[in-house]
Amino acid sequence: MLCESCHEKEATVHLTHVVDGKIHKHHLCEECAAQKGLDVHAQPLDLGGMMENLKAQLAQLKDTLDRPDAAGPAACPACGTTRMEILKRGRLGCDRCYEVFAAEMLPVVVSLQHGDQHLGKVPRRASAGLKNSVELARLRRELDQAVAAENYERAAKLRDQIKALPPGEAQP
């Protein structure tokens, strides 16, 4: 099958995505895919390794929750959820559980999510302040990466974007 973009080379990148319930399939050669910003040399996901890692982390959490000398209270004072209930159900009982069991849960969350801060999309109806704080965090991460890569032109542009944020948002 030929690339649907250049119609010259063999299509080796096959994409399928759904938009408004309609399936769209695209077949591209590596060069055209790269021109469209697709990372054609990305490593495939190692689902087996990820599952093994998750099992090991859950076992570690179970060991922590099973210990009678585990740090903090044995149950949430707000909802009464115990460590064992959290382990069995796989979720916390209420928003206060996050504080009560933070010492035991934070390492697991960080290892699964690669951080303890939300880095994803922000709902359209979110407040301007929330959107600005998420944008500020994104810009600061990119600034740190640009400085680490010694890409000072990009870092200067990011610095200027941070300064251009509404007052109060760009403060550290």
KELUMSE-532293 format. One record per atom (N, C-alpha, C): atom name; x negated, z, y negated; residue in one letter. Coordinates in steps of 0.2 Angstrom, whole numbers, plus 5000, padded with zeros to 4 digits. Layout:
# KELUMSE-532293
{drenvo "CA"; {X; Z; Y}; "a"} ...
***
This chain:
# KELUMSE-532293
{drenvo "N"; {4996; 5000; 5006}; "m"} {drenvo "CA"; {5000; 5000; 5000}; "m"} {drenvo "C"; {4996; 5000; 4994}; "m"} {drenvo "N"; {4997; 4996; 4989}; "l"} {drenvo "CA"; {4993; 4995; 4983}; "l"} {drenvo "C"; {4995; 5000; 4978}; "l"} {drenvo "N"; {4991; 5002; 4973}; "c"} {drenvo "CA"; {4992; 5007; 4968}; "c"} {drenvo "C"; {4998; 5004; 4963}; "c"} {drenvo "N"; {5002; 5008; 4962}; "e"} {drenvo "CA"; {5008; 5005; 4958}; "e"} {drenvo "C"; {5006; 5005; 4950}; "e"} {drenvo "N"; {5000; 5007; 4948}; "s"} {drenvo "CA"; {4998; 5007; 4942}; "s"} {drenvo "C"; {4994; 5001; 4940}; "s"} {drenvo "N"; {4988; 5000; 4944}; "c"} {drenvo "CA"; {4984; 4995; 4943}; "c"} {drenvo "C"; {4985; 4989; 4947}; "c"} {drenvo "N"; {4989; 4990; 4953}; "h"} {drenvo "CA"; {4991; 4984; 4958}; "h"} {drenvo "C"; {4985; 4981; 4961}; "h"} {drenvo "N"; {4979; 4984; 4961}; "e"} {drenvo "CA"; {4973; 4981; 4964}; "e"} {drenvo "C"; {4970; 4985; 4969}; "e"} {drenvo "N"; {4970; 4991; 4969}; "k"} {drenvo "CA"; {4966; 4995; 4974}; "k"} {drenvo "C"; {4972; 4999; 4978}; "k"} {drenvo "N"; {4969; 5001; 4984}; "e"} {drenvo "CA"; {4973; 5004; 4989}; "e"} {drenvo "C"; {4975; 5011; 4986}; "e"} {drenvo "N"; {4982; 5013; 4987}; "a"} {drenvo "CA"; {4984; 5019; 4985}; "a"} {drenvo "C"; {4982; 5025; 4990}; "a"} {drenvo "N"; {4979; 5030; 4987}; "t"} {drenvo "CA"; {4977; 5035; 4992}; "t"} {drenvo "C"; {4980; 5042; 4989}; "t"} {drenvo "N"; {4983; 5042; 4983}; "v"} {drenvo "CA"; {4986; 5048; 4981}; "v"} {drenvo "C"; {4993; 5047; 4981}; "v"} {drenvo "N"; {4997; 5051; 4984}; "h"} {drenvo "CA"; {5004; 5050; 4985}; "h"} {drenvo "C"; {5008; 5056; 4982}; "h"} {drenvo "N"; {5012; 5056; 4977}; "l"} {drenvo "CA"; {5015; 5061; 4974}; "l"} {drenvo "C"; {5022; 5061; 4975}; "l"} {drenvo "N"; {5026; 5066; 4976}; "t"} {drenvo "CA"; {5033; 5066; 4976}; "t"} {drenvo "C"; {5035; 5072; 4972}; "t"} {drenvo "N"; {5040; 5071; 4967}; "h"} {drenvo "CA"; {5042; 5076; 4963}; "h"} {drenvo "C"; {5050; 5075; 4962}; "h"} {drenvo "N"; {5053; 5080; 4961}; "v"} {drenvo "CA"; {5060; 5080; 4960}; "v"} {drenvo "C"; {5062; 5082; 4952}; "v"} {drenvo "N"; {5066; 5077; 4949}; "v"} {drenvo "CA"; {5068; 5078; 4942}; "v"} {drenvo "C"; {5075; 5077; 4942}; "v"} {drenvo "N"; {5079; 5083; 4940}; "d"} {drenvo "CA"; {5086; 5082; 4939}; "d"} {drenvo "C"; {5089; 5080; 4946}; "d"} {drenvo "N"; {5087; 5083; 4951}; "g"} {drenvo "CA"; {5089; 5081; 4958}; "g"} {drenvo "C"; {5088; 5075; 4961}; "g"} {drenvo "N"; {5084; 5071; 4957}; "k"} {drenvo "CA"; {5082; 5064; 4960}; "k"} {drenvo "C"; {5074; 5064; 4962}; "k"} {drenvo "N"; {5073; 5061; 4968}; "i"} {drenvo "CA"; {5066; 5061; 4970}; "i"} {drenvo "C"; {5063; 5055; 4968}; "i"} {drenvo "N"; {5057; 5056; 4965}; "h"} {drenvo "CA"; {5052; 5051; 4963}; "h"} {drenvo "C"; {5046; 5051; 4967}; "h"} {drenvo "N"; {5044; 5045; 4969}; "k"} {drenvo "CA"; {5038; 5045; 4973}; "k"} {drenvo "C"; {5033; 5040; 4969}; "k"} {drenvo "N"; {5027; 5042; 4969}; "h"} {drenvo "CA"; {5022; 5038; 4966}; "h"} {drenvo "C"; {5016; 5037; 4970}; "h"} {drenvo "N"; {5013; 5031; 4970}; "h"} {drenvo "CA"; {5007; 5030; 4975}; "h"} {drenvo "C"; {5002; 5027; 4970}; "h"} {drenvo "N"; {4996; 5030; 4970}; "l"} {drenvo "CA"; {4991; 5028; 4965}; "l"} {drenvo "C"; {4984; 5028; 4969}; "l"} {drenvo "N"; {4980; 5024; 4966}; "c"} {drenvo "CA"; {4973; 5025; 4968}; "c"} {drenvo "C"; {4970; 5031; 4965}; "c"} {drenvo "N"; {4964; 5033; 4967}; "e"} {drenvo "CA"; {4960; 5039; 4964}; "e"} {drenvo "C"; {4959; 5038; 4957}; "e"} {drenvo "N"; {4957; 5032; 4955}; "e"} {drenvo "CA"; {4955; 5031; 4948}; "e"} {drenvo "C"; {4961; 5031; 4943}; "e"} {drenvo "N"; {4967; 5028; 4945}; "c"} {drenvo "CA"; {4973; 5029; 4941}; "c"} {drenvo "C"; {4975; 5036; 4941}; "c"} {drenvo "N"; {4975; 5039; 4946}; "a"} {drenvo "CA"; {4977; 5046; 4947}; "a"} {drenvo "C"; {4973; 5051; 4942}; "a"} {drenvo "N"; {4966; 5050; 4942}; "a"} {drenvo "CA"; {4962; 5053; 4938}; "a"} {drenvo "C"; {4963; 5052; 4930}; "a"} {drenvo "N"; {4965; 5045; 4929}; "q"} {drenvo "CA"; {4967; 5044; 4922}; "q"} {drenvo "C"; {4973; 5047; 4920}; "q"} {drenvo "N"; {4978; 5049; 4924}; "k"} {drenvo "CA"; {4984; 5052; 4923}; "k"} {drenvo "C"; {4983; 5060; 4923}; "k"} {drenvo "N"; {4977; 5062; 4924}; "g"} {drenvo "CA"; {4975; 5069; 4923}; "g"} {drenvo "C"; {4976; 5073; 4930}; "g"} {drenvo "N"; {4977; 5069; 4935}; "l"} {drenvo "CA"; {4978; 5073; 4942}; "l"} {drenvo "C"; {4971; 5074; 4945}; "l"} {drenvo "N"; {4970; 5080; 4947}; "d"} {drenvo "CA"; {4963; 5082; 4950}; "d"} {drenvo "C"; {4964; 5080; 4958}; "d"} {drenvo "N"; {4961; 5074; 4959}; "v"} {drenvo "CA"; {4961; 5071; 4966}; "v"} {drenvo "C"; {4956; 5074; 4970}; "v"} {drenvo "N"; {4951; 5078; 4968}; "h"} {drenvo "CA"; {4946; 5081; 4972}; "h"} {drenvo "C"; {4947; 5089; 4973}; "h"} {drenvo "N"; {4953; 5091; 4971}; "a"} {drenvo "CA"; {4955; 5098; 4972}; "a"} {drenvo "C"; {4955; 5100; 4980}; "a"} {drenvo "N"; {4952; 5106; 4981}; "q"} {drenvo "CA"; {4952; 5108; 4988}; "q"} {drenvo "C"; {4959; 5110; 4990}; "q"} {drenvo "N"; {4961; 5108; 4996}; "p"} {drenvo "CA"; {4967; 5109; 4999}; "p"} {drenvo "C"; {4968; 5117; 5000}; "p"} {drenvo "N"; {4974; 5119; 4999}; "l"} {drenvo "CA"; {4976; 5126; 5000}; "l"} {drenvo "C"; {4974; 5128; 5008}; "l"} {drenvo "N"; {4971; 5134; 5008}; "d"} {drenvo "CA"; {4970; 5136; 5015}; "d"} {drenvo "C"; {4975; 5142; 5016}; "d"} {drenvo "N"; {4981; 5139; 5019}; "l"} {drenvo "CA"; {4987; 5144; 5020}; "l"} {drenvo "C"; {4985; 5149; 5025}; "l"} {drenvo "N"; {4981; 5147; 5030}; "g"} {drenvo "CA"; {4980; 5152; 5036}; "g"} {drenvo "C"; {4975; 5157; 5033}; "g"} {drenvo "N"; {4970; 5156; 5029}; "g"} {drenvo "CA"; {4966; 5161; 5026}; "g"} {drenvo "C"; {4970; 5165; 5021}; "g"} {drenvo "N"; {4975; 5162; 5017}; "m"} {drenvo "CA"; {4979; 5166; 5013}; "m"} {drenvo "C"; {4983; 5171; 5016}; "m"} {drenvo "N"; {4986; 5169; 5022}; "m"} {drenvo "CA"; {4990; 5173; 5026}; "m"} {drenvo "C"; {4986; 5179; 5029}; "m"} {drenvo "N"; {4980; 5177; 5031}; "e"} {drenvo "CA"; {4976; 5183; 5034}; "e"} {drenvo "C"; {4974; 5188; 5029}; "e"} {drenvo "N"; {4972; 5185; 5023}; "n"} {drenvo "CA"; {4971; 5190; 5017}; "n"} {drenvo "C"; {4977; 5194; 5015}; "n"} {drenvo "N"; {4983; 5191; 5015}; "l"} {drenvo "CA"; {4989; 5195; 5014}; "l"} {drenvo "C"; {4990; 5200; 5019}; "l"} {drenvo "N"; {4989; 5198; 5025}; "k"} {drenvo "CA"; {4990; 5203; 5031}; "k"} {drenvo "C"; {4985; 5209; 5030}; "k"} {drenvo "N"; {4979; 5208; 5028}; "a"} {drenvo "CA"; {4974; 5213; 5027}; "a"} {drenvo "C"; {4976; 5217; 5022}; "a"} {drenvo "N"; {4978; 5214; 5016}; "q"} {drenvo "CA"; {4980; 5218; 5010}; "q"} {drenvo "C"; {4986; 5223; 5012}; "q"} {drenvo "N"; {4991; 5220; 5016}; "l"} {drenvo "CA"; {4997; 5224; 5017}; "l"} {drenvo "C"; {4995; 5230; 5022}; "l"} {drenvo "N"; {4990; 5228; 5027}; "a"} {drenvo "CA"; {4988; 5234; 5031}; "a"} {drenvo "C"; {4984; 5239; 5027}; "a"} {drenvo "N"; {4980; 5237; 5022}; "q"} {drenvo "CA"; {4977; 5242; 5018}; "q"} {drenvo "C"; {4982; 5246; 5014}; "q"} {drenvo "N"; {4987; 5243; 5011}; "l"} {drenvo "CA"; {4992; 5246; 5007}; "l"} {drenvo "C"; {4996; 5251; 5012}; "l"} {drenvo "N"; {4997; 5249; 5018}; "k"} {drenvo "CA"; {5001; 5253; 5023}; "k"} {drenvo "C"; {4996; 5260; 5024}; "k"} {drenvo "N"; {4990; 5259; 5025}; "d"} {drenvo "CA"; {4985; 5264; 5026}; "d"} {drenvo "C"; {4986; 5269; 5020}; "d"} {drenvo "N"; {4986; 5266; 5014}; "t"} {drenvo "CA"; {4986; 5270; 5008}; "t"} {drenvo "C"; {4992; 5274; 5008}; "t"} {drenvo "N"; {4998; 5271; 5009}; "l"} {drenvo "CA"; {5005; 5274; 5009}; "l"} {drenvo "C"; {5006; 5279; 5014}; "l"} {drenvo "N"; {5003; 5278; 5020}; "d"} {drenvo "CA"; {5004; 5283; 5026}; "d"} {drenvo "C"; {5000; 5289; 5025}; "d"} {drenvo "N"; {4995; 5289; 5021}; "r"} {drenvo "CA"; {4990; 5295; 5020}; "r"} {drenvo "C"; {4994; 5300; 5017}; "r"} {drenvo "N"; {4995; 5306; 5019}; "p"} {drenvo "CA"; {4998; 5312; 5016}; "p"} {drenvo "C"; {4995; 5314; 5010}; "p"} {drenvo "N"; {4988; 5313; 5009}; "d"} {drenvo "CA"; {4985; 5315; 5003}; "d"} {drenvo "C"; {4984; 5309; 4998}; "d"} {drenvo "N"; {4989; 5304; 4998}; "a"} {drenvo "CA"; {4988; 5299; 4994}; "a"} {drenvo "C"; {4990; 5301; 4987}; "a"} {drenvo "N"; {4986; 5298; 4982}; "a"} {drenvo "CA"; {4987; 5300; 4975}; "a"} {drenvo "C"; {4994; 5300; 4972}; "a"} {drenvo "N"; {4996; 5304; 4968}; "g"} {drenvo "CA"; {5003; 5304; 4965}; "g"} {drenvo "C"; {5008; 5306; 4969}; "g"} {drenvo "N"; {5015; 5307; 4967}; "p"} {drenvo "CA"; {5020; 5309; 4971}; "p"} {drenvo "C"; {5022; 5305; 4976}; "p"} {drenvo "N"; {5025; 5308; 4981}; "a"} {drenvo "CA"; {5027; 5305; 4987}; "a"} {drenvo "C"; {5034; 5301; 4986}; "a"} {drenvo "N"; {5037; 5302; 4981}; "a"} {drenvo "CA"; {5044; 5298; 4979}; "a"} {drenvo "C"; {5044; 5298; 4972}; "a"} {drenvo "N"; {5048; 5292; 4970}; "c"} {drenvo "CA"; {5049; 5291; 4963}; "c"} {drenvo "C"; {5054; 5296; 4960}; "c"} {drenvo "N"; {5053; 5300; 4955}; "p"} {drenvo "CA"; {5057; 5305; 4952}; "p"} {drenvo "C"; {5064; 5302; 4950}; "p"} {drenvo "N"; {5064; 5295; 4948}; "a"} {drenvo "CA"; {5069; 5292; 4945}; "a"} {drenvo "C"; {5074; 5290; 4950}; "a"} {drenvo "N"; {5072; 5286; 4955}; "c"} {drenvo "CA"; {5076; 5283; 4960}; "c"} {drenvo "C"; {5076; 5286; 4967}; "c"} {drenvo "N"; {5070; 5290; 4968}; "g"} {drenvo "CA"; {5069; 5293; 4975}; "g"} {drenvo "C"; {5066; 5289; 4980}; "g"} {drenvo "N"; {5064; 5283; 4978}; "t"} {drenvo "CA"; {5061; 5279; 4983}; "t"} {drenvo "C"; {5054; 5282; 4985}; "t"} {drenvo "N"; {5053; 5282; 4992}; "t"} {drenvo "CA"; {5047; 5284; 4994}; "t"} {drenvo "C"; {5042; 5279; 4996}; "t"} {drenvo "N"; {5036; 5281; 4997}; "r"} {drenvo "CA"; {5030; 5276; 4999}; "r"} {drenvo "C"; {5032; 5272; 5005}; "r"} {drenvo "N"; {5035; 5275; 5010}; "m"} {drenvo "CA"; {5037; 5272; 5016}; "m"} {drenvo "C"; {5043; 5267; 5015}; "m"} {drenvo "N"; {5047; 5268; 5011}; "e"} {drenvo "CA"; {5053; 5264; 5009}; "e"} {drenvo "C"; {5050; 5257; 5006}; "e"} {drenvo "N"; {5045; 5258; 5001}; "i"} {drenvo "CA"; {5042; 5253; 4998}; "i"} {drenvo "C"; {5039; 5248; 5003}; "i"} {drenvo "N"; {5035; 5251; 5008}; "l"} {drenvo "CA"; {5032; 5248; 5013}; "l"} {drenvo "C"; {5036; 5244; 5017}; "l"} {drenvo "N"; {5042; 5247; 5019}; "k"} {drenvo "CA"; {5047; 5244; 5024}; "k"} {drenvo "C"; {5051; 5238; 5020}; "k"} {drenvo "N"; {5053; 5239; 5014}; "r"} {drenvo "CA"; {5057; 5234; 5010}; "r"} {drenvo "C"; {5053; 5229; 5007}; "r"} {drenvo "N"; {5046; 5231; 5005}; "g"} {drenvo "CA"; {5042; 5226; 5002}; "g"} {drenvo "C"; {5044; 5225; 4995}; "g"} {drenvo "N"; {5047; 5230; 4992}; "r"} {drenvo "CA"; {5049; 5230; 4985}; "r"} {drenvo "C"; {5050; 5237; 4982}; "r"} {drenvo "N"; {5049; 5238; 4976}; "l"} {drenvo "CA"; {5050; 5245; 4973}; "l"} {drenvo "C"; {5057; 5246; 4971}; "l"} {drenvo "N"; {5059; 5252; 4970}; "g"} {drenvo "CA"; {5066; 5254; 4969}; "g"} {drenvo "C"; {5068; 5253; 4962}; "g"} {drenvo "N"; {5064; 5255; 4957}; "c"} {drenvo "CA"; {5066; 5254; 4950}; "c"} {drenvo "C"; {5060; 5253; 4946}; "c"} {drenvo "N"; {5061; 5252; 4939}; "d"} {drenvo "CA"; {5056; 5250; 4935}; "d"} {drenvo "C"; {5051; 5256; 4934}; "d"} {drenvo "N"; {5053; 5262; 4935}; "r"} {drenvo "CA"; {5049; 5268; 4935}; "r"} {drenvo "C"; {5044; 5268; 4941}; "r"} {drenvo "N"; {5046; 5265; 4946}; "c"} {drenvo "CA"; {5041; 5265; 4952}; "c"} {drenvo "C"; {5035; 5262; 4951}; "c"} {drenvo "N"; {5035; 5257; 4946}; "y"} {drenvo "CA"; {5029; 5254; 4944}; "y"} {drenvo "C"; {5024; 5259; 4941}; "y"} {drenvo "N"; {5026; 5264; 4937}; "e"} {drenvo "CA"; {5022; 5269; 4934}; "e"} {drenvo "C"; {5020; 5274; 4939}; "e"} {drenvo "N"; {5025; 5276; 4943}; "v"} {drenvo "CA"; {5023; 5282; 4948}; "v"} {drenvo "C"; {5018; 5279; 4954}; "v"} {drenvo "N"; {5019; 5273; 4956}; "f"} {drenvo "CA"; {5015; 5271; 4962}; "f"} {drenvo "C"; {5009; 5266; 4959}; "f"} {drenvo "N"; {5008; 5266; 4953}; "a"} {drenvo "CA"; {5003; 5261; 4950}; "a"} {drenvo "C"; {4996; 5261; 4953}; "a"} {drenvo "N"; {4994; 5267; 4954}; "a"} {drenvo "CA"; {4987; 5268; 4957}; "a"} {drenvo "C"; {4987; 5265; 4964}; "a"} {drenvo "N"; {4992; 5265; 4968}; "e"} {drenvo "CA"; {4992; 5262; 4974}; "e"} {drenvo "C"; {4994; 5254; 4974}; "e"} {drenvo "N"; {4998; 5252; 4970}; "m"} {drenvo "CA"; {5001; 5246; 4969}; "m"} {drenvo "C"; {4996; 5241; 4965}; "m"} {drenvo "N"; {4993; 5243; 4960}; "l"} {drenvo "CA"; {4989; 5239; 4956}; "l"} {drenvo "C"; {4984; 5235; 4959}; "l"} {drenvo "N"; {4980; 5238; 4964}; "p"} {drenvo "CA"; {4975; 5234; 4967}; "p"} {drenvo "C"; {4978; 5228; 4972}; "p"} {drenvo "N"; {4984; 5229; 4975}; "v"} {drenvo "CA"; {4987; 5224; 4979}; "v"} {drenvo "C"; {4990; 5219; 4974}; "v"} {drenvo "N"; {4993; 5221; 4969}; "v"} {drenvo "CA"; {4996; 5216; 4964}; "v"} {drenvo "C"; {4990; 5211; 4961}; "v"} {drenvo "N"; {4985; 5214; 4959}; "v"} {drenvo "CA"; {4979; 5211; 4956}; "v"} {drenvo "C"; {4976; 5206; 4961}; "v"} {drenvo "N"; {4975; 5208; 4968}; "s"} {drenvo "CA"; {4973; 5204; 4973}; "s"} {drenvo "C"; {4977; 5198; 4974}; "s"} {drenvo "N"; {4984; 5199; 4974}; "l"} {drenvo "CA"; {4989; 5194; 4976}; "l"} {drenvo "C"; {4990; 5189; 4970}; "l"} {drenvo "N"; {4990; 5192; 4964}; "q"} {drenvo "CA"; {4992; 5188; 4958}; "q"} {drenvo "C"; {4986; 5186; 4954}; "q"} {drenvo "N"; {4980; 5188; 4956}; "h"} {drenvo "CA"; {4974; 5187; 4952}; "h"} {drenvo "C"; {4974; 5190; 4945}; "h"} {drenvo "N"; {4977; 5195; 4944}; "g"} {drenvo "CA"; {4978; 5198; 4937}; "g"} {drenvo "C"; {4984; 5203; 4937}; "g"} {drenvo "N"; {4984; 5207; 4932}; "d"} {drenvo "CA"; {4989; 5211; 4931}; "d"} {drenvo "C"; {4994; 5210; 4925}; "d"} {drenvo "N"; {4993; 5204; 4922}; "q"} {drenvo "CA"; {4996; 5201; 4916}; "q"} {drenvo "C"; {5000; 5195; 4918}; "q"} {drenvo "N"; {5006; 5194; 4916}; "h"} {drenvo "CA"; {5010; 5188; 4917}; "h"} {drenvo "C"; {5006; 5182; 4913}; "h"} {drenvo "N"; {5005; 5176; 4917}; "l"} {drenvo "CA"; {5002; 5171; 4913}; "l"} {drenvo "C"; {5006; 5164; 4914}; "l"} {drenvo "N"; {5012; 5165; 4916}; "g"} {drenvo "CA"; {5016; 5159; 4917}; "g"} {drenvo "C"; {5020; 5157; 4911}; "g"} {drenvo "N"; {5025; 5154; 4912}; "k"} {drenvo "CA"; {5030; 5151; 4907}; "k"} {drenvo "C"; {5034; 5157; 4904}; "k"} {drenvo "N"; {5036; 5155; 4898}; "v"} {drenvo "CA"; {5040; 5160; 4894}; "v"} {drenvo "C"; {5047; 5157; 4893}; "v"} {drenvo "N"; {5052; 5161; 4895}; "p"} {drenvo "CA"; {5059; 5158; 4894}; "p"} {drenvo "C"; {5060; 5155; 4887}; "p"} {drenvo "N"; {5064; 5150; 4886}; "r"} {drenvo "CA"; {5066; 5147; 4880}; "r"} {drenvo "C"; {5069; 5152; 4875}; "r"} {drenvo "N"; {5073; 5156; 4878}; "r"} {drenvo "CA"; {5077; 5161; 4874}; "r"} {drenvo "C"; {5073; 5167; 4872}; "r"} {drenvo "N"; {5066; 5167; 4874}; "a"} {drenvo "CA"; {5062; 5173; 4872}; "a"} {drenvo "C"; {5061; 5174; 4865}; "a"} {drenvo "N"; {5060; 5180; 4863}; "s"} {drenvo "CA"; {5059; 5181; 4855}; "s"} {drenvo "C"; {5052; 5177; 4853}; "s"} {drenvo "N"; {5052; 5176; 4847}; "a"} {drenvo "CA"; {5046; 5173; 4844}; "a"} {drenvo "C"; {5040; 5177; 4845}; "a"} {drenvo "N"; {5041; 5183; 4844}; "g"} {drenvo "CA"; {5035; 5188; 4845}; "g"} {drenvo "C"; {5032; 5187; 4852}; "g"} {drenvo "N"; {5036; 5187; 4857}; "l"} {drenvo "CA"; {5034; 5187; 4864}; "l"} {drenvo "C"; {5031; 5180; 4865}; "l"} {drenvo "N"; {5034; 5175; 4863}; "k"} {drenvo "CA"; {5031; 5168; 4863}; "k"} {drenvo "C"; {5024; 5168; 4860}; "k"} {drenvo "N"; {5023; 5171; 4854}; "n"} {drenvo "CA"; {5017; 5171; 4850}; "n"} {drenvo "C"; {5012; 5175; 4854}; "n"} {drenvo "N"; {5014; 5181; 4857}; "s"} {drenvo "CA"; {5009; 5185; 4861}; "s"} {drenvo "C"; {5006; 5181; 4867}; "s"} {drenvo "N"; {5011; 5178; 4870}; "v"} {drenvo "CA"; {5009; 5174; 4876}; "v"} {drenvo "C"; {5004; 5168; 4874}; "v"} {drenvo "N"; {5006; 5165; 4869}; "e"} {drenvo "CA"; {5001; 5159; 4866}; "e"} {drenvo "C"; {4994; 5162; 4864}; "e"} {drenvo "N"; {4994; 5168; 4861}; "l"} {drenvo "CA"; {4988; 5171; 4859}; "l"} {drenvo "C"; {4984; 5173; 4865}; "l"} {drenvo "N"; {4987; 5175; 4870}; "a"} {drenvo "CA"; {4983; 5177; 4876}; "a"} {drenvo "C"; {4980; 5171; 4879}; "a"} {drenvo "N"; {4984; 5165; 4879}; "r"} {drenvo "CA"; {4982; 5159; 4882}; "r"} {drenvo "C"; {4976; 5156; 4878}; "r"} {drenvo "N"; {4977; 5156; 4871}; "l"} {drenvo "CA"; {4971; 5154; 4867}; "l"} {drenvo "C"; {4965; 5158; 4868}; "l"} {drenvo "N"; {4966; 5165; 4869}; "r"} {drenvo "CA"; {4960; 5169; 4869}; "r"} {drenvo "C"; {4956; 5168; 4876}; "r"} {drenvo "N"; {4960; 5166; 4881}; "r"} {drenvo "CA"; {4957; 5165; 4888}; "r"} {drenvo "C"; {4953; 5158; 4887}; "r"} {drenvo "N"; {4956; 5153; 4884}; "e"} {drenvo "CA"; {4953; 5147; 4883}; "e"} {drenvo "C"; {4947; 5148; 4879}; "e"} {drenvo "N"; {4947; 5152; 4874}; "l"} {drenvo "CA"; {4941; 5153; 4870}; "l"} {drenvo "C"; {4936; 5156; 4874}; "l"} {drenvo "N"; {4937; 5161; 4878}; "d"} {drenvo "CA"; {4932; 5164; 4882}; "d"} {drenvo "C"; {4929; 5159; 4887}; "d"} {drenvo "N"; {4933; 5155; 4889}; "q"} {drenvo "CA"; {4930; 5150; 4894}; "q"} {drenvo "C"; {4926; 5145; 4890}; "q"} {drenvo "N"; {4928; 5143; 4884}; "a"} {drenvo "CA"; {4924; 5138; 4880}; "a"} {drenvo "C"; {4917; 5141; 4878}; "a"} {drenvo "N"; {4917; 5147; 4876}; "v"} {drenvo "CA"; {4911; 5151; 4875}; "v"} {drenvo "C"; {4907; 5151; 4881}; "v"} {drenvo "N"; {4910; 5153; 4886}; "a"} {drenvo "CA"; {4906; 5154; 4892}; "a"} {drenvo "C"; {4902; 5147; 4895}; "a"} {drenvo "N"; {4906; 5142; 4893}; "a"} {drenvo "CA"; {4904; 5135; 4895}; "a"} {drenvo "C"; {4899; 5132; 4889}; "a"} {drenvo "N"; {4898; 5136; 4884}; "e"} {drenvo "CA"; {4894; 5134; 4878}; "e"} {drenvo "C"; {4897; 5128; 4875}; "e"} {drenvo "N"; {4904; 5127; 4875}; "n"} {drenvo "CA"; {4907; 5122; 4872}; "n"} {drenvo "C"; {4910; 5124; 4865}; "n"} {drenvo "N"; {4905; 5124; 4860}; "y"} {drenvo "CA"; {4906; 5128; 4854}; "y"} {drenvo "C"; {4911; 5124; 4849}; "y"} {drenvo "N"; {4911; 5117; 4850}; "e"} {drenvo "CA"; {4916; 5114; 4846}; "e"} {drenvo "C"; {4923; 5115; 4848}; "e"} {drenvo "N"; {4925; 5116; 4855}; "r"} {drenvo "CA"; {4931; 5118; 4857}; "r"} {drenvo "C"; {4933; 5125; 4855}; "r"} {drenvo "N"; {4927; 5129; 4856}; "a"} {drenvo "CA"; {4928; 5136; 4854}; "a"} {drenvo "C"; {4930; 5137; 4847}; "a"} {drenvo "N"; {4927; 5133; 4842}; "a"} {drenvo "CA"; {4929; 5133; 4835}; "a"} {drenvo "C"; {4936; 5131; 4834}; "a"} {drenvo "N"; {4939; 5126; 4837}; "k"} {drenvo "CA"; {4945; 5124; 4837}; "k"} {drenvo "C"; {4950; 5129; 4839}; "k"} {drenvo "N"; {4949; 5132; 4845}; "l"} {drenvo "CA"; {4953; 5138; 4847}; "l"} {drenvo "C"; {4953; 5144; 4843}; "l"} {drenvo "N"; {4947; 5145; 4840}; "r"} {drenvo "CA"; {4947; 5151; 4835}; "r"} {drenvo "C"; {4952; 5149; 4829}; "r"} {drenvo "N"; {4951; 5143; 4827}; "d"} {drenvo "CA"; {4956; 5141; 4821}; "d"} {drenvo "C"; {4963; 5141; 4823}; "d"} {drenvo "N"; {4965; 5139; 4829}; "q"} {drenvo "CA"; {4972; 5140; 4831}; "q"} {drenvo "C"; {4974; 5147; 4832}; "q"} {drenvo "N"; {4969; 5152; 4834}; "i"} {drenvo "CA"; {4971; 5159; 4834}; "i"} {drenvo "C"; {4972; 5161; 4827}; "i"} {drenvo "N"; {4968; 5159; 4822}; "k"} {drenvo "CA"; {4969; 5162; 4815}; "k"} {drenvo "C"; {4975; 5159; 4812}; "k"} {drenvo "N"; {4978; 5153; 4815}; "a"} {drenvo "CA"; {4984; 5150; 4812}; "a"} {drenvo "C"; {4990; 5153; 4814}; "a"} {drenvo "N"; {4990; 5158; 4819}; "l"} {drenvo "CA"; {4996; 5161; 4822}; "l"} {drenvo "C"; {4999; 5165; 4816}; "l"} {drenvo "N"; {5005; 5167; 4817}; "p"} {drenvo "CA"; {5008; 5171; 4812}; "p"} {drenvo "C"; {5005; 5178; 4811}; "p"} {drenvo "N"; {5005; 5180; 4805}; "p"} {drenvo "CA"; {5002; 5187; 4804}; "p"} {drenvo "C"; {5004; 5192; 4808}; "p"} {drenvo "N"; {4999; 5196; 4811}; "g"} {drenvo "CA"; {5001; 5202; 4815}; "g"} {drenvo "C"; {5000; 5200; 4822}; "g"} {drenvo "N"; {5001; 5193; 4824}; "e"} {drenvo "CA"; {5000; 5191; 4831}; "e"} {drenvo "C"; {4992; 5190; 4832}; "e"} {drenvo "N"; {4988; 5187; 4828}; "a"} {drenvo "CA"; {4982; 5186; 4829}; "a"} {drenvo "C"; {4977; 5192; 4829}; "a"} {drenvo "N"; {4980; 5198; 4828}; "q"} {drenvo "CA"; {4975; 5203; 4827}; "q"} {drenvo "C"; {4973; 5206; 4835}; "q"} {drenvo "N"; {4967; 5208; 4836}; "p"} {drenvo "CA"; {4965; 5210; 4842}; "p"} {drenvo "C"; {4969; 5216; 4845}; "p"} 
***
